[in-house]
Amino acid sequence: SVDEAIKNLRAKEYPVDEVFAILCKEIEAYKKTLSVDDPKKIVKHFNQKAGLIEKRSGEKTVELTFGLPAKAYSVSYSSWTKLTTAEKLLVASNPAAALLTNSIQKKAFDYTTQKFGSNGLGDKSDGYRHGIWNALMARDINRAWAEAISTAHEDRPQKELNSKQADNYYGWQHKSMDLNNNKVGRGVIAWY
């Protein structure tokens, strides 16, 4: 449960994002109250609560945009809107693991800052952050979840992948590098 995940995180002195914890508790309660296990239905429900509106284009693809009601909802939905669709499906399937993932991600940022003095883009600190994030998830949750959520995290729109990022590399280059560093991190933990 999400409450058990919070207790576990606090015991390990990991940071707990209270706003994200509220979101995870809401998802868990929604699933229990309505006996809903279909992640797609859960994602649709929480997209609506967050004010995300599905628009169908001529090619039958779905684009999510912010609707005006987004401001009327709890601040916890700002965390939801930052997730990729693939991440949302995983969060909906296992909110407790999602909360652990969120805290581990923050810990990976902290470790990276301690080691490199910053969290960069396309540099050694970026690679380290991805690796340590996956290593910790593999250790503290499980390897399959670490692979699923870190791959989902890289599920970006084609337009973003084809555009240059702040460091002058393309998004697809970053995705390729991040997926590799994620895999290395999951492998490293096997001998830890």
Solvent accessible surface area in square Angstrom, and as a share of the most:
residue,aa,sasa,rsa
1,S,60,0.38
2,V,0,0.00
3,D,85,0.44
4,E,115,0.52
5,A,6,0.05
6,I,16,0.08
7,K,150,0.64
8,N,59,0.30
9,L,3,0.02
10,R,130,0.48
11,A,84,0.65
12,K,89,0.38
13,E,143,0.64
14,Y,19,0.07
15,P,45,0.28
16,V,26,0.15
17,D,34,0.17
18,E,91,0.41
19,V,48,0.28
20,F,9,0.04
21,A,3,0.02
22,I,84,0.43
23,L,0,0.00
24,C,0,0.00
25,K,86,0.36
26,E,49,0.22
27,I,0,0.00
28,E,32,0.14
29,A,52,0.40
30,Y,40,0.15
31,K,35,0.15
32,K,143,0.61
33,T,109,0.63
34,L,105,0.52
35,S,99,0.64
36,V,23,0.13
37,D,115,0.60
38,D,58,0.30
39,P,41,0.26
40,K,148,0.63
41,K,127,0.54
42,I,0,0.00
43,V,11,0.06
44,K,109,0.46
45,H,54,0.24
46,F,3,0.01
47,N,6,0.03
48,Q,107,0.48
49,K,65,0.27
50,A,2,0.01
51,G,4,0.03
52,L,14,0.07
53,I,83,0.42
54,E,73,0.33
55,K,117,0.50
56,R,168,0.61
57,S,57,0.37
58,G,85,0.82
59,E,147,0.66
60,K,171,0.73
61,T,80,0.47
62,V,72,0.42
63,E,101,0.45
64,L,55,0.27
65,T,40,0.23
66,F,136,0.57
67,G,9,0.08
68,L,166,0.83
69,P,69,0.44
70,A,27,0.21
71,K,190,0.80
72,A,86,0.67
73,Y,88,0.33
74,S,55,0.36
75,V,104,0.60
76,S,0,0.00
77,Y,12,0.05
78,S,50,0.32
79,S,21,0.13
80,W,0,0.00
81,T,33,0.19
82,K,155,0.66
83,L,37,0.18
84,T,13,0.08
85,T,75,0.43
86,A,28,0.21
87,E,12,0.05
88,K,5,0.02
89,L,56,0.28
90,L,39,0.20
91,V,4,0.02
92,A,0,0.00
93,S,51,0.33
94,N,63,0.32
95,P,10,0.06
96,A,18,0.14
97,A,5,0.04
98,A,4,0.03
99,L,0,0.00
100,L,23,0.11
101,T,10,0.06
102,N,25,0.13
103,S,0,0.00
104,I,1,0.00
105,Q,47,0.21
106,K,73,0.31
107,K,40,0.17
108,A,0,0.00
109,F,84,0.35
110,D,67,0.34
111,Y,70,0.26
112,T,0,0.00
113,T,61,0.35
114,Q,143,0.63
115,K,125,0.53
116,F,77,0.32
117,G,60,0.57
118,S,61,0.39
119,N,49,0.25
120,G,21,0.20
121,L,80,0.40
122,G,29,0.28
123,D,69,0.36
124,K,164,0.70
125,S,4,0.03
126,D,2,0.01
127,G,15,0.14
128,Y,68,0.26
129,R,31,0.11
130,H,16,0.07
131,G,12,0.12
132,I,40,0.20
133,W,10,0.03
134,N,0,0.00
135,A,7,0.05
136,L,10,0.05
137,M,0,0.00
138,A,15,0.12
139,R,100,0.37
140,D,29,0.15
141,I,38,0.19
142,N,75,0.38
143,R,117,0.43
144,A,75,0.58
145,W,23,0.08
146,A,0,0.00
147,E,88,0.39
148,A,40,0.31
149,I,6,0.03
150,S,0,0.00
151,T,65,0.38
152,A,7,0.06
153,H,42,0.19
154,E,11,0.05
155,D,69,0.36
156,R,75,0.27
157,P,88,0.55
158,Q,116,0.52
159,K,175,0.74
160,E,70,0.31
161,L,17,0.09
162,N,85,0.43
163,S,48,0.31
164,K,104,0.44
165,Q,52,0.23
166,A,105,0.81
167,D,43,0.22
168,N,105,0.54
169,Y,117,0.44
170,Y,82,0.31
171,G,6,0.06
172,W,134,0.47
173,Q,62,0.28
174,H,16,0.07
175,K,57,0.24
176,S,68,0.44
177,M,56,0.25
178,D,13,0.07
179,L,56,0.28
180,N,83,0.42
181,N,27,0.14
182,N,1,0.00
183,K,130,0.55
184,V,81,0.47
185,G,3,0.02
186,R,15,0.05
187,G,29,0.28
188,V,58,0.33
189,I,30,0.15
190,A,84,0.65
191,W,193,0.68
192,Y,171,0.65
